[in-house]
């Protein structure tokens, strides 16, 4: 294990020490089987006006259908402020309503680590799969320099907000498969930091039930690993 991986794993233990063992989702996944199951942020978890960010998650697809990884919309917004999705051989990243399409070879029935980073000051969008950078694209200077705060976020399905304020799923591109370790940080992680499996929990959104409300429970999965460690070690640390 190199020094970067060791440092990230150590930071996960320090970050995780403030979380409750009973609410930790480390070593657990969300199973999405086509039935209605919305994972969204708890009402008291507010995403701030970020000038840069990193989003990482694990995705395992079961079928070669259109899919959604996550969908973030600004308050009252119609378009996707920040999001991830794809088809059988392509991946789509949404930023401020604009999309970037790139080729991807995400095999079925295998965990894939996907990270999206963005910097407003650097006007840069990057996408990594399993630690390898697949996209580095300039962002138009006309786009916002900060993410709209206080929006709605869902996993595995795109959504809209009804007049009642309730978050509703948009069917047709929901993920059929599994999601794990969804996290958001308030900075742009470097290529070196993302070159190996990340063991650090987010500082904006954590993989913990204190941050999520859901329509179906997460279930344990021993195939989820952090570096060379199975996540069973993290159950005692968070």
N, C-alpha and C positions, 0 to 999 in steps of 0.2 A: 504494500500500500504506500503510495507516494505521499509527500508532505502535504500537498493540497488536499487530497482525500482525507488524510488524517485530521487536518485542521477543520474541514467541513464536518466530519463525523463528531469531533469534539464539540464543535459549536452546537450541533444538534442536541447533544446531551445537556448543554448549558441552557439552550432555549427551551428544551422540553421539560426541564426540571420545574418550570412554573405551571405546567399543565397537570390535570388530574388523570390518574391512571384509568379511572372509570370512563372518562370522556375521550381519551386518546384514540385516534383512528389509525395510528401507525401499525402496519401489519394487517390492515383490513382494506377491503375493496367495496365498491358499489357495483352490484350486479344489475345490469339494465337488459331486460328481456323483451322489450316492446310494450309492456304494460305501463300504465301511468305511474311514474315514479319521479318526482321532482326533488332534486337536491338544490337548495338555494341558501343564501346567507341568512343568518339570524338577523332579526330587525335591528339589534343594537350593534351589529358589525357593519361599519360604514367605511367604504373604500374612499380614501382622501383624494384630493386633486394632485395626482402623482405627475412629476415632471419626467420621471423615468421609472422603469419597472422591469421585473422578470417574472414570468409565469412558468411553472414547471408542473407536469403531471405525468402519470403513467396511464397508458391506454392499451387495452387488449380487445381487438375486434373479433367477433365470432362469425360475421358474414360480410361479404363484399357488397355492402349497400352504402348509400350515402350516410354520412355520420356527422355528428356534432360533438366536439370535445367540451367546449364551454362557450357561453354567450353572455357578454356584459353589455347592458344598455344604460344610457344616461337617463336620469329622471325625466319622464315624459317623452323619451326618445323612441323613435321607430326603428332606426337603423342600428346595426351592431357597432358599438363604440370600440370593443375589443373582443375578438373571438377566434375560434379555431374549429375547422371542420374539414370535410373532404369526401372523396369518392374512392373507387377501387384503386386507382393509380395516381391520384392527385391529392394535394393538401391545399386548403385555402385558409389564409390568415386575414382577418378583418381588423382594420384600424381606422377609426373615425369614419366608418361607412365605406371606405375603400378596401378593395381586396387584392391580395397578392396570391397568385396560384403557382405552385411548384410541384414538380414530380416527386413522388415518394414511393418507396417500396416497403410499406408497412405490412409485414406478413401477418396472416390470420393466426389466431390462437397463441400469439407470443406477445409478451409485454414490450411496449415501446415507450421509451422516455422522450417526451416532447417538451421543449422549452422555447418560449417566445420572449424576446427582450426588445425593449424600445427605449430610446433616449430622445426627449424633446430637444434639449440643447444641441445634441449631435445630429438630430434629424435622421435617425437611423433605426431600422427595423431588422431584427435577425431571428432566424429560426434554426433550432438544433434538434436533431433526432439521434438519440443514443450517443450524445456527446459530440456528434459531427455537425458542423455548421452547413446547412443546405441552402441558406438564403441570407444575404446581406444586401438590403435594398435601401436607397435613400428615400426619405420621406419629404413630400412637397413642403416648402416653407409656408404654404398657405394653410396647412393643417394646424390644429390647435397644438400648443406647446405643453398642455397639461390634460390629463384624463379627467373627464367630467366626474365630480365626486358624487357619492351617495346614490349610485345606480343600483340596478338589480343584476344578479349573477346566478346563472343556472349551469349545472353540469349535465352533459350528455344529451341535451336537447335545447333548441332555441326557444324563445319565449316572447310573450307580450304581457303588458300590464293592463288588466281590465279596468273599466270605469270604477269598480269597487275597490281598486287597489290591489286585487289579488293577482299573483303571478300565474299565468296560464301557459301551458306548453304549446308550441307550434309543431304539429305532427308532420311527418314526411322525411325528416332528416335526423331522427333520433338515433343515437348510438345503440347498436345491439352488441353488447359485450360488457367489459369491465373498466372501471376507472379507479385509480388509487393515487395517493400522495399529491393531491392538488394543493399548490401553495403559491402565494404571491409575495414578492419582496419589493421594497420601495427603492430599488436601485437596479441599474443595468449590470448583470453579471457578465464577466469577461469570458472569452472563449476558453481560457485556461481553467477557470473555475467550473465551467460546464463540460469539460473534456472527460470527466468521470462521473459516476453516480453521485448525486447530491444527497447527503444525509441530513441537511439542515432544514428545519421547519421555517415557514414563512414568518415575516415580521408584519405583514399586512393582513394576510389570510393564512390561517394555519389549518393543518389536517387534524382537526379536533372538533368534537361535537359541540364545543362551546361556540364555534363559529358557524355551524350548519344546522339547518332544519331540513327534514326529509320526509318523504312518503314511503320509504322502504329502508330497512336497517342495513348497515354495512355488515359484512361477514368476514371472518378471518381467512387469510390466504397465505400459506407458508411459502409460496413461490415468489413473493415479493421480497426483494433483497435491497440492502443498502451497501454498496461496495461488496465486500466478501462476507458481510454479515446478514443473516436472516433477521427479519424484523422482530422476531421473538425477543431479541435482546432489548429492543426499544420499549417493550411493554413495562419493564421495570424502571425505565429512565424517564418516562413521561407520565 
